[in-house]
Every structure is written in structure tokens, then in C-alpha cells.
Amino acid sequence: MGSIRARKDTGMLFFDFIFKGMRCRELTTLKDSAENRRTMEKLIKKIDAEILLDQFEYARYFPSSLVVKKLAVEQARLALGETGEGGNVLSTPLLKDFAEEWLEENVVRWKRSYEDMVTLVIEKYLVPKFGEMEVSRINKGEILKFRASLAKVQHGDKIGLTPDRINHIMTPLRMILADAADRNNFTTPFTGIKQLRVPRTEVDPFSLEEVKRFIANVRSDYLNYYIVRFMTGMRTSEIDGLKWKYVNFERREIFIRETLVKGTVETTKTPESTRSIDMSDSVYSALQSQYAATKHLSDFVFCTKEGSPLQYSNVSNRVWYPTLELLDLRPRRPYQTRHTTATLWLAAGENPEWIARQMGHTTTRMLFTVYSRFVPNLTRRDGSAFETLVTNSRVFETAGGAP
């Protein structure tokens, strides 16, 4: 059955119906109103009836539609005997149409930030390249050429997107074509196409001395913020989204339950990220100080003078990077505060399982594969701890005291 819907961007009504296995959407210039909907609903009922009776003539209702041209092409294919799998005439949606439908069906299970990312990829990269192509006619060669072209895109003052960014662009295309192939009975052209290899992310934590210098020189109104960042390992979205209801002074715990991404409150990054963080003395004191400063202003622990949530880019550009420059410290992303916490905990000899829980990791594997190489430099041991153990126990001495 067809339906009448309104575009989110313009508010204009359009017809939405299925004809010969295709999802057809025909736009109008009518604004969304009760009267216009009644008029269009009468027409869609007539269209449904004619489709059911095999009497519907597309060109009579929508003479300027691209679907009319597409149907003509399909007739030509039929005349030439061109068929798809199973001997049927191959007729599949254009990528731009299928992508719109696919996006609409999947947003309900995504976070807002991921929805925005996928929408951007579709509108900026996929539709300009493949939008007017039927999904079944996009082949492996065209996909590989498209991926190669992304490595040559002018991006600011750089040429070529990073492998990680290219993978993020290719992933929605992969999912769209896989779903289209499943629904339209053709083989996805992505078979055998692997993701580009992404270099390991560089971890560049601060030394304890650098942390002390930063804390001693940062703006006073952000002192508590950065003490908590450096001493808890919270992600930017977690600390920016922290609310007072998740701070338990009695139990000295911080509950990570929500995040703030581009001004929108969301759930945590992963199920494992939902966790409790123990307050050290320095964190406890910083939060007590912050409570006195902002509890009356906002539900958020860290906020502006007006009580609104912090904006990541604003804090980075006005506080983080200027402080690093002032102290002549090499520029590093704010996320390095999280890496710093992990390396300092490891260097202090904290239990790796406890560290993993505080960080929101499921296992200790990441600690040992990513952070452990920094620990010897921080503790200045490099095997000397084992040497001390052996020497003190005298396990290699003979009874007479001679080796």
C-alpha cells in the first residue's frame, strides 16, 4: 500500500509506493497540511488500485519522472533478452533511492553521532559517485577505482584521505550493497574487497612531570576539569557529559552512564564503557571544589558560566592547545590524557585488571599491547626489579657461599 509522506528538509509532501518491485517516491510542491494530505491520499488509493489490477500507467500520473525513463530502459532490455539471475529482467533501485530507504530503516538502532557520520558519507561521497546507478550494476572495478580516488582527494592542505577515513567511507557502501544484494537477489560486488590496513594509533602520553606543569599553569576555571581528566582516564565525551547525579561522594565513585557528543546526550561508546571509576584523593578534592562552583548552575559537572555543556572544539582551541604552547610542550590531542592515566597507573604498579575496569576495557590485552612499552621509561627499571628479586633471595649461591 502506498503512503503520503513529507520531506524533512522542505516539508513538501510526496507519494511513496511500490511498483514492479521498485520503491517509487514522487515529489510534489504541496506543503504538509491536512487538506493536501486528503487530496493526495485519494490519488494514492487510485494508484494502488490500478497497480493491483495491472492497469497503472506511470507516465500518465508522473510524465516527468525519471522512473518513466527507467521503465523504458527496462522494456528495451526485455526486448534484447537481457536478464538477471533466474531469468528475470534485472530491475533494481538507484543507489541514491535505496540508500535513503536503508538509512531510514537503520537510524533507529544508531547513535545520533553515527547517524550523522553515515549521512555525511552518503551525501558527500556515495551519491555523487554512484547515486544514479542501479545497485545491481555497481561492480567491483568501479568500487576499487572509487576507493583509489579517495586517496587523491584534496583535504585541506593535504592530498588524500587517511586509510582509516577511507575505510569509514567504504563501510556504509559495503553495508548498503550487501543489503541491496540480499533484497534483490544479486551477488554483492564487495566480495573479496578488504579494508585498508590502518597504522597503529600513536600513543603519546604525558610524563608525570608534564602533568604537574600543565595542572600548575592551566586556567583556574579549568583546573578541576583537567585534574579529573588526567587522573581518571575518562574520554572527552564522558567527562563533558558527566552529570552530578552520577557523582557519588559518599562511595567516592563516578558512574559513567552517558556521553555528550556534538551537543547531544547519548549512551556510552560501548556496553563495557558503562562503568564505575574510583575517585583518588585528588579527583575527590577537585570534584568537591567543582560542586561548589557549578552545582547551582547546571546538571552537568563541567559547564560554562551560563550553565550550558562544554563544547569540545571550544575548550581545545581556547584552553588545551594554548596551555601546551605556553609550556612549550609538543602539541597532542586531548585524548592523550586518557593514555596518560593508563601509563601512570601501570607505572605505579596498580593491578592491570583494576586498570582495565577503570578504563572500560573488557580485558587487559590493550594495556599490554598499547601502553606497557611506556612503563619502563616511567619506572626506570627495564628488568632491574627481577634482578633485585634474584639478588635478595640468593637463589644462585652455593652452600659455601661461592658461586
C-alpha positions as CSV (number, residue, x, y, z in Angstrom):
1,M,0.0,0.0,0.0
2,G,1.3,3.5,-0.9
3,S,1.5,6.3,1.6
4,I,1.8,10.1,1.7
5,R,4.9,11.4,3.5
6,A,6.7,14.7,4.0
7,R,10.3,15.6,3.3
8,K,12.2,16.5,6.5
9,D,14.2,19.3,4.7
10,T,11.5,21.1,2.9
11,G,8.2,19.9,4.4
12,M,6.8,19.1,0.9
13,L,4.6,16.1,0.5
14,F,5.5,13.1,-1.7
15,F,4.0,9.8,-2.9
16,D,5.7,6.7,-1.6
17,F,4.6,3.4,-3.3
18,I,5.9,0.1,-4.8
19,F,5.6,-0.6,-8.5
20,K,7.1,-3.6,-10.2
21,G,9.4,-4.3,-7.2
22,M,10.7,-0.7,-7.2
23,R,10.1,1.7,-4.4
24,C,8.9,4.9,-6.1
25,R,8.9,8.3,-4.5
26,E,7.4,11.1,-6.4
27,L,7.8,14.7,-5.1
28,T,5.1,17.4,-5.2
29,T,5.1,21.1,-4.4
30,L,2.4,20.7,-1.9
31,K,3.1,21.7,1.7
32,D,2.3,19.3,4.5
33,S,-1.3,20.2,5.6
34,A,-4.4,18.2,6.4
35,E,-6.1,19.3,3.2
36,N,-3.2,18.5,0.9
37,R,-2.8,15.1,2.5
38,R,-6.5,14.3,2.0
39,T,-6.2,15.2,-1.7
40,M,-3.1,13.1,-2.2
41,E,-4.5,10.2,-0.2
42,K,-7.4,9.9,-2.7
43,L,-4.9,9.8,-5.5
44,I,-2.6,7.2,-3.9
45,K,-5.6,4.9,-3.3
46,K,-6.4,5.1,-7.0
47,I,-2.8,4.4,-7.9
48,D,-2.8,1.3,-5.5
49,A,-6.0,0.0,-7.2
50,E,-4.6,0.4,-10.7
51,I,-1.3,-1.3,-9.7
52,L,-3.3,-4.2,-8.2
53,L,-5.3,-4.6,-11.4
54,D,-2.2,-4.2,-13.6
55,Q,-3.7,-1.1,-15.2
56,F,-1.3,1.5,-13.8
57,E,0.5,3.7,-16.4
58,Y,3.3,5.6,-14.7
59,A,3.7,8.3,-17.4
60,R,0.0,9.3,-17.1
61,Y,0.5,10.3,-13.5
62,F,4.1,11.4,-13.4
63,P,5.2,12.2,-17.0
64,S,8.4,14.0,-16.0
65,S,9.6,11.3,-13.6
66,L,13.0,9.6,-14.1
67,V,11.2,6.3,-13.3
68,V,9.4,6.7,-16.7
69,K,12.8,6.7,-18.4
70,K,13.9,3.8,-16.3
71,L,10.9,1.7,-17.2
72,A,11.6,2.4,-20.9
73,V,15.1,1.2,-20.5
74,E,13.8,-2.0,-18.8
75,Q,11.5,-2.6,-21.8
76,A,14.4,-2.2,-24.1
77,R,16.4,-4.8,-22.0
78,L,13.5,-7.1,-22.2
79,A,13.3,-6.8,-25.9
80,L,17.0,-7.6,-26.2
81,G,16.6,-10.6,-23.8
82,E,18.9,-9.1,-21.1
83,T,18.1,-10.8,-17.9
84,G,19.2,-11.1,-14.4
85,E,19.6,-14.1,-12.1
86,G,16.8,-16.7,-12.5
87,G,16.0,-15.4,-16.0
88,N,14.1,-12.3,-14.7
89,V,14.6,-8.9,-16.1
90,L,17.1,-7.1,-13.9
91,S,15.4,-4.1,-12.3
92,T,16.9,-2.7,-9.1
93,P,16.7,0.7,-7.4
94,L,19.1,3.5,-8.0
95,L,21.7,3.7,-5.2
96,K,20.5,7.1,-4.1
97,D,17.0,5.8,-3.6
98,F,18.0,2.6,-1.9
99,A,20.5,4.4,0.4
100,E,17.7,6.8,1.5
101,E,15.5,3.9,2.3
102,W,18.3,1.9,4.0
103,L,19.2,4.9,6.1
104,E,15.7,5.5,7.2
105,E,15.3,1.8,8.3
106,N,18.6,1.7,10.3
107,V,18.8,5.0,12.1
108,V,16.6,3.6,14.9
109,R,19.5,1.4,16.1
110,W,22.2,4.0,15.8
111,K,23.5,6.8,18.0
112,R,23.0,10.3,16.7
113,S,26.7,10.8,16.1
114,Y,26.9,7.7,14.0
115,E,23.8,8.6,12.0
116,D,25.4,12.0,11.2
117,M,28.6,10.3,10.1
118,V,26.8,7.8,7.8
119,T,24.5,10.5,6.4
120,L,27.5,12.7,5.6
121,V,29.3,9.8,3.8
122,I,26.2,9.0,1.7
123,E,25.6,12.7,0.7
124,K,29.2,13.8,0.2
125,Y,30.8,10.7,-1.4
126,L,28.4,7.8,-2.3
127,V,25.5,9.7,-4.0
128,P,27.8,11.9,-6.2
129,K,29.6,8.8,-7.4
130,F,27.0,6.0,-7.6
131,G,23.7,7.8,-7.0
132,E,22.3,7.4,-10.5
133,M,23.4,3.8,-10.9
134,E,21.3,0.8,-10.2
135,V,22.6,-1.0,-7.1
136,S,22.9,-4.3,-9.1
137,R,25.1,-2.6,-11.8
138,I,27.8,-1.3,-9.4
139,N,30.7,-3.6,-10.0
140,K,33.9,-4.4,-8.1
141,G,36.1,-2.5,-10.5
142,E,34.2,0.7,-10.0
143,I,34.3,0.3,-6.2
144,L,38.1,-0.2,-6.3
145,K,38.5,2.9,-8.6
146,F,36.3,4.9,-6.2
147,R,38.4,3.9,-3.2
148,A,41.6,4.7,-5.1
149,S,40.2,8.2,-5.9
150,L,39.7,8.9,-2.2
151,A,43.5,8.6,-1.7
152,K,43.8,11.6,-4.1
153,V,41.1,13.9,-2.6
154,Q,42.3,17.4,-1.7
155,H,41.6,17.6,2.1
156,G,42.6,21.0,3.5
157,D,46.3,21.4,2.8
158,K,46.8,17.6,2.4
159,I,46.2,15.4,-0.6
160,G,44.5,12.1,0.1
161,L,42.3,10.8,2.9
162,T,43.8,8.6,5.6
163,P,43.3,4.8,5.3
164,D,41.1,5.0,8.4
165,R,38.9,7.7,6.9
166,I,38.7,5.8,3.6
167,N,37.5,2.7,5.5
168,H,34.9,4.7,7.2
169,I,33.6,5.9,3.8
170,M,33.6,2.4,2.3
171,T,31.8,0.7,5.2
172,P,28.4,2.3,4.6
173,L,28.8,1.4,0.9
174,R,29.6,-2.1,1.8
175,M,26.5,-2.4,4.1
176,I,24.2,-0.7,1.6
177,L,25.2,-3.0,-1.3
178,A,25.1,-6.1,0.9
179,D,21.5,-5.3,1.9
180,A,20.5,-4.4,-1.6
181,A,22.0,-7.7,-2.9
182,D,20.1,-9.7,-0.3
183,R,16.8,-8.0,-1.2
184,N,17.2,-8.0,-5.0
185,N,18.8,-11.4,-5.4
186,F,22.2,-10.5,-6.8
187,T,25.8,-11.0,-5.6
188,T,27.4,-8.1,-3.7
189,P,30.3,-6.7,-5.6
190,F,32.2,-6.2,-2.3
191,T,33.2,-9.9,-2.2
192,G,36.9,-10.1,-1.7
193,I,37.5,-6.4,-1.0
194,K,39.2,-6.0,2.3
195,Q,39.6,-2.9,4.4
196,L,42.8,-0.9,4.0
197,R,45.4,-1.5,6.6
198,V,45.4,1.3,9.2
199,P,48.7,2.1,11.0
200,R,48.5,1.7,14.8
201,T,47.4,4.9,16.6
202,E,50.3,6.7,18.1
203,V,50.1,6.8,21.9
204,D,51.9,9.9,23.2
205,P,51.2,10.2,27.0
206,F,52.4,12.9,29.2
207,S,55.1,12.2,31.9
208,L,54.1,12.8,35.5
209,E,56.3,15.9,35.5
210,E,54.4,17.3,32.4
211,V,51.1,16.6,34.0
212,K,52.2,18.6,37.1
213,R,53.3,21.5,34.9
214,F,50.1,21.5,33.0
215,I,47.9,21.4,36.1
216,A,50.0,24.2,37.7
217,N,49.6,26.5,34.7
218,V,46.2,25.8,33.2
219,R,43.4,28.5,33.6
220,S,41.9,28.3,37.1
221,D,38.4,27.8,35.8
222,Y,39.5,24.6,34.1
223,L,41.8,23.4,36.8
224,N,39.3,20.9,38.2
225,Y,38.3,19.7,34.7
226,Y,41.9,18.7,33.8
227,I,42.7,17.2,37.2
228,V,39.7,14.9,36.6
229,R,40.7,14.2,33.0
230,F,44.3,13.3,33.8
231,M,43.5,11.3,36.9
232,T,40.5,9.2,35.8
233,G,41.2,8.3,32.1
234,M,37.7,9.5,31.1
235,R,37.0,10.1,27.4
236,T,36.2,13.6,26.3
237,S,32.6,12.6,25.6
238,E,32.4,11.0,29.1
239,I,33.7,13.9,31.1
240,D,31.8,16.5,29.1
241,G,28.6,14.5,29.6
242,L,29.2,13.8,33.3
243,K,26.2,14.9,35.4
244,W,26.1,15.4,39.2
245,K,23.6,12.6,39.6
246,Y,26.4,10.2,38.5
247,V,28.9,11.5,41.1
248,N,28.7,9.7,44.5
249,F,30.9,11.4,47.1
250,E,29.9,9.0,49.8
251,R,31.1,6.0,47.9
252,R,33.8,8.1,46.2
253,E,32.7,6.8,42.8
254,I,32.0,8.3,39.4
255,F,29.4,6.4,37.3
256,I,29.8,6.5,33.5
257,R,26.3,6.3,32.1
258,E,26.0,9.0,29.5
259,T,28.2,10.8,27.0
260,L,28.0,14.2,25.3
261,V,28.7,14.1,21.5
262,K,28.3,17.3,19.4
263,G,25.9,18.7,22.0
264,T,23.7,15.6,22.1
265,V,23.5,13.3,25.2
266,E,23.9,9.7,24.2
267,T,24.7,6.3,25.8
268,T,28.2,5.2,26.3
269,K,30.6,4.3,23.4
270,T,30.3,0.5,24.2
271,P,28.5,-1.6,26.8
272,E,31.8,-2.1,28.6
273,S,32.2,1.7,28.8
274,T,29.3,1.8,31.2
275,R,31.3,1.5,34.4
276,S,32.3,3.0,37.8
277,I,35.6,4.9,38.4
278,D,37.1,5.1,41.8
279,M,37.9,8.6,43.0
280,S,41.5,9.2,44.1
281,D,42.1,11.9,46.7
282,S,43.0,14.5,44.0
283,V,39.9,13.7,42.0
284,Y,37.7,13.8,45.1
285,S,39.0,17.2,46.1
286,A,38.6,18.6,42.5
287,L,35.0,17.4,42.3
288,Q,34.2,18.9,45.7
289,S,35.6,22.2,44.5
290,Q,33.6,21.9,41.3
291,Y,30.5,21.1,43.2
292,A,30.7,24.4,45.0
293,A,31.3,26.2,41.7
294,T,28.7,24.7,39.3
295,K,26.1,22.6,41.2
296,H,23.7,25.6,41.3
297,L,24.3,26.3,37.6
298,S,23.7,23.0,35.8
299,D,23.1,19.3,35.9
300,F,26.5,18.9,34.2
301,V,29.5,18.8,36.4
302,F,31.6,20.8,34.0
303,C,29.8,23.7,32.2
304,T,30.1,27.2,31.0
305,K,29.4,30.3,33.2
306,E,25.8,30.2,31.8
307,G,25.4,26.5,32.8
308,S,25.4,25.1,29.3
309,P,27.5,21.9,28.4
310,L,31.1,22.4,27.3
311,Q,31.9,22.3,23.6
312,Y,34.9,20.1,22.7
313,S,36.4,22.3,20.0
314,N,36.0,25.5,22.0
315,V,37.8,24.0,25.1
316,S,40.5,22.6,22.9
317,N,41.2,25.8,21.0
318,R,40.9,28.2,23.9
319,V,42.4,26.2,26.8
320,W,44.1,22.9,25.9
321,Y,46.4,23.9,23.0
322,P,47.2,27.4,24.3
323,T,48.4,25.9,27.6
324,L,50.6,23.4,25.8
325,E,52.1,26.2,23.7
326,L,52.7,28.3,26.8
327,L,54.6,25.5,28.4
328,D,56.5,24.6,25.2
329,L,55.0,21.1,25.3
330,R,54.6,19.3,22.0
331,P,51.0,19.5,20.6
332,R,48.9,16.5,21.5
333,R,45.2,15.7,21.2
334,P,43.2,16.0,24.4
335,Y,42.6,12.2,24.2
336,Q,46.2,11.7,25.3
337,T,45.0,12.5,28.8
338,R,43.3,9.1,28.8
339,H,46.5,7.4,27.6
340,T,48.4,9.3,30.3
341,T,46.2,7.9,33.0
342,A,46.7,4.3,31.9
343,T,50.5,4.7,31.7
344,L,50.7,6.4,35.1
345,W,48.6,3.7,36.7
346,L,50.7,1.0,35.2
347,A,53.9,2.7,36.3
348,A,52.6,3.0,39.8
349,G,52.1,-0.8,39.9
350,E,48.3,-0.8,40.0
351,N,46.6,-4.2,39.3
352,P,46.1,-4.4,35.5
353,E,42.6,-5.9,35.9
354,W,41.6,-2.9,38.1
355,I,43.0,-0.5,35.5
356,A,41.1,-2.3,32.7
357,R,37.8,-1.9,34.6
358,Q,38.5,1.8,35.3
359,M,39.2,2.4,31.6
360,G,36.2,0.4,30.4
361,H,38.2,-2.4,28.7
362,T,36.9,-5.9,28.6
363,T,40.3,-7.4,29.1
364,T,43.9,-6.4,30.0
365,R,45.1,-7.1,26.5
366,M,45.0,-3.5,25.3
367,L,47.0,-2.4,28.4
368,F,49.9,-4.7,27.5
369,T,49.8,-4.2,23.7
370,V,49.4,-0.4,23.7
371,Y,50.7,1.0,27.0
372,S,53.2,-1.3,28.5
373,R,56.1,-0.1,26.4
374,F,55.9,3.2,28.2
375,V,56.2,1.7,31.7
376,P,59.9,1.0,31.8
377,N,60.7,4.6,30.9
378,L,58.5,5.8,33.7
379,T,59.7,3.4,36.4
380,R,63.4,3.4,35.1
381,R,63.6,-0.4,35.8
382,D,63.8,-2.3,32.5
383,G,64.3,-5.7,34.2
384,S,66.0,-4.4,37.3
385,A,63.1,-5.4,39.5
386,F,63.7,-9.1,38.6
387,E,67.4,-8.6,39.2
388,T,66.7,-7.2,42.7
389,L,64.4,-10.1,43.5
390,V,67.0,-12.7,42.5
391,T,69.8,-10.9,44.3
392,N,67.9,-10.6,47.5
393,S,66.8,-14.2,47.6
394,R,70.3,-15.5,46.9
395,V,68.9,-18.4,45.0
396,F,72.1,-18.9,43.0
397,E,74.5,-19.0,45.9
398,T,76.1,-22.4,46.9
399,A,76.1,-23.7,50.4
400,G,79.6,-22.5,50.9
401,G,78.8,-19.0,49.7
402,A,80.9,-19.3,46.5
403,P,79.2,-19.4,43.0
